[in-house]
Amino acid sequence: MNYAWKILDIYADGEKITSAKYHCAVFDGENTVETEGYASFDGEAKIAFSEVTEEMVAQWVKESLT
């Protein structure tokens, strides 16, 4: 299966990232399932907000969903 993550929005309290809105598409070769949702996390950003990448936030979203 292949996953395609897209971060649609990031929510923060000051410099502390608190949640994100995401879109995820899952492909299995024949079918595609897509979903959107919100994931909350406890201030994952330990680096400057300007240095946070979409890949970092997508990883935090994945971790918060498991």
N, C-alpha and C positions, 0 to 999 in steps of 0.2 A: 504494500500500500504506500502511496505517496501522499504527503500532507503539504498543503500550501497555506501558510499563515500570513495574514495581513493585519497589522494593528491600525485600527480606524481612529482611535482617540486615546489620549492618555490623560488621566486625572491626577492632580497632585495637590498636596497641602504644603504650600511653600516649595521647598526643594525636595520634599518627600513624596515620591510617586506612590499613590495609594491604590490605583486600579487602572484598568484599560478595557476598552471596547475592542473586540477582535472579530475577524472573519476567518473561518477555517474551511478549506475544501479538501476532501479526502477522495483520492482516485484509486480504484482497484484494477484498472485496465479496461473495465467495461462500464462501470458505474461511477458516478460522482455524487457525493453527498456534501452539502454545504450547510454551515451553521454560523450564526453570529451570537455573541453573548458578551457578558462582562465578567471580568475576573478581578478579584481583590487580592492585594498582597500588602504586607506590612513593610512599607518603605524600603524596597529592594535597592534603590539607587544609593550606593555608597560613593558614587562618583558624581561629578558635576552634571547637572541635567543636560547641559549642552553636549555632553559626550555620550549620552545614552543613545544606543542604536535600536532600530526596530527589531533586530535579531535578539538583542538582550531582553527587550520587553516580551517578545514572543516566547522566549525561554521561561521567563517568569510566569507567563500565562499558563504554559504547559505544566510547569511544576505546581501551580496552584490548583490545577484541575485533577491532579492525580491523588 
